[in-house]
């Protein structure tokens, strides 16, 4: 029987200051095993400064093309006209517009700049994934990101059929089971809901994208993020994973030649 393996990744590190120390806390003390940094957000500098002093915390780049709300002060690192408006990223409510107009070359330049921002801060990324755009939102965006992952010698998250097929065609590991994004989970009865999900994990590789943080005034998902922090530090969650004999992994554990 194949082992049951679960990637527990902390998305949105640096989205604001409350999502920085909480991420390190749940990776070093909780059940999370890796994270992803947003370098275009208000908490990015704090995140990079803190992570540079914690090389034991494996993190990738949470590649970002959309903002969580239209007036968020999130600015791209490059000047590509197709991915911004008045120097700001488009809000997530304009996702379809972004995907229709984004020029692949400008997306690639922005992604490269975001990767280099992490490296320049002294943080070596483990992998690439995306904020609010599963596998980049377009097949060609996934493909160019795949090429960046190969160039930098790092991993890549793949959730869609296209992405998983592309990853496997390179001899790399892709998840076997449907992913879980914690924003899809209910706020009420959250602990019991996640305990049920643990019992349902099937053989092969699964991924949970979690979003822990401390409270933040401007975060529309603050209650959920606070709950995620509590979940990832929960003794009940840790015990359930142990009882079910589920191996928890981070993206840094997926070596590129892993079968």
N, C-alpha and C positions, 0 to 999 in steps of 0.2 A: 504494500500500500504506500502511495506517495505521502510524504509528510505534509502536514498543514502548516503553511508559512504565512505570516502576516506582516506586511510593511506597515508600520505606524509612523506616518510622516507629519510633521508640524508645518503646515502652510502659513503664509502671511507673516513671517518674521519681519519686523520692521514696519508693518503697516501703520503702527503708532507705537509710542513708547511702552505702553502696557503689554505689547506683544513681543517684547524683547527678552526681559528677564524671565517671563513666564515660559518662554520656549526653552531656554537653557535649563530651567527648573524641571520641566517635564521630561526632558531628554536625559538629564543626569540623575534625577531622583525618581522619575515616573516610568511609565512603560513605553513612551515614545522612543524611537531609535534614530531618527534623522529629522532634518528640517529643510525649509526653503526660504531664502531671503528675498525680499522685495527691495530693490535698491533705488526706486524712484519715489519712495514714500517718506513722510515726515520722520519716521523712526529709523530710517536706514543708517544714518551715521552712527547713532547709538548702537544699533545692532552690529554693525561692522566693527566698531571699536571693541565691543564686548566679546564678539566671536574671535577676534584676532588673539585675544588672551585665553581662549578656550579651544585649542586645536583638537581636543578630544571630542568636541561636539561636531558631528558630521552634518554639513549643510550643502545644499545646492542652490541654484538660482531660480527664483520664482518669476519667470519671465512675464513681464507685465505690459500689456497694450491698452488696457481699459482701466478706468477709475471706478471705485465703488459707488460714487455719486457724482453728478455733473459738475459741482463746484469744488470737488476735492483738489487740493493743491499738489497734484501729481504731475510732474513734468517729465517728458522723455529726455533721454541723454543725448539724442541726436536731433537733427533738424528736418527729418523727413516730413514733408507736408501732408502725406496721406495718412499719417498716424496721429495727428494732433490738430488742435484748433486753438489759436491764440496762445500757443506755448504750453497747452495742457493736454493731457490724454482725454479722449472722449469717455463719457460716462458709460457704464455698463448698459444703460437703457438704449444706447445707440450702437450696441454690439453688431447688429446686422449691417448697419451703415459702415462701420469700421471694416468688417470682413469683406464687404463689397468693394471698398475703395483702397484698401491697404496694398501698396506696391511691395512685392516680395523682396526686392533689393533693399528697400527702406526698412522693412521688418528685420531682415538679416543684420543690417547695420546696427539697429537698435538693440537687438539681442546680443550681438557681439559686444557692444558697449556695456551692457548690463553684466555680462560675464566678466569682462575686464575690470569693472568696478569692484567686484568681489576679490579678484586676484590682486589688484593694486592695493587693496586694504589688508593684504596678508592672509586672506582666507582662501584656501584651495577648495573649489567646489567639487562635490561628489557626483552631481547629476543636474539635469535641466528638467524643469516642468513649467506649467503655465498658470497664471492667475485668471480664473473665470472663463477660460477658453479651453475646453477639453482637447488635448493634443493640438493646441494652437488654433483650433476653430476651422482650419482648412487643411486639406491634404498637403498642399504645397508648402504651407507653413510648417507642418510637421516635418516634411522631408528636408527643408533647409535647416531646421533645428537638429534633425538627426545628423546632418553633415557637420554641424558645429560640435555636437557631442563627440563625433568621431575625431574631429580635428583636435579638440582639447583632451581627448582620452578619458572622457567621463561618461556616466550613464545618462539615461533619459527615461522619463515616465511615459508609459504608453497605455492608454485606456480604451481607445477605439479599435475596431477591427483593423482599419488601415494601419494605425500606429503599431499595433502588436505584430501584424504581419511584417511590417518594415523592420522592426527590431529583430524578430526571429530570423529574417533573411540575412541579417548581419552576424548571425551566430550568437546573439545576445539573449539575455533573459527577459521575458515579458510576463506579465501577470496572467494567470489562468482564469481567474474568477472575476465577476463584476466588481468594480470599485465602489467604495462608499465615501461620500463627501459628508462631513458632519453637519453641514448646513441643511441637509435633507432629513436630518433626524429631528424628532419632536423635542421641544424644550421641557414639557411636562413628562414625568416618568422616564427621564433620560437614562438614568443608570440602568433601570430594568430593561429598557429598550436595547442598550448596548450589550448587556449580558445575554440577551436573547440572540443578538447577532453573533456573538462569540460562539455560542452553541451551534450555530448554523454554518460556520465556516467549513468549507469543503476542502478536499485534498488539492494540493497545488499552492500557487502563490496568489494572495489577495492583497489589496492595498486599502488602507483607510487614510484619508486626508483629513486631519484634525486642525482646529483653529484656536488654540488656547491663548488667553490673554487675561490681564487684569482689567478692571473696569475702565472705560474711556468714554468721555462725554460725547465725542463726535462719532462714535462707532455705532452704526445702526444695528449691528449684530452683537452688541456687547454682552447681553445676557447669555447668548449661546456660547460665546468665546469663554466667558467666565466658567460656564458649565463644563466646557471641554477641558479646561485646566483642572478642575476638580476631578473629572473622570480619569484623566491620565495620571493623576496622583493617587487614585483610589485603590485601597487594598483589595476591594471586592473585584475590580477589573483584573488586577494582577493575579489574584487567586484563581479567577475563572480561566484565564489564559493558561496558568499552570495546570489546572485540573483537566483542561481539554487537550493538554500536551501540544499547544500551538507555539511554534517558534516565532518569536518576534524579530524582525529584521529592519534595518534601515537601508536607504538606497546605497550607502557606502559599503554594505555587505554584499552587494550584487556585483561580483567581479565580472569583467566584460567577457571572460571566457567561461563563465559558469554554465553548466549544462541546463 
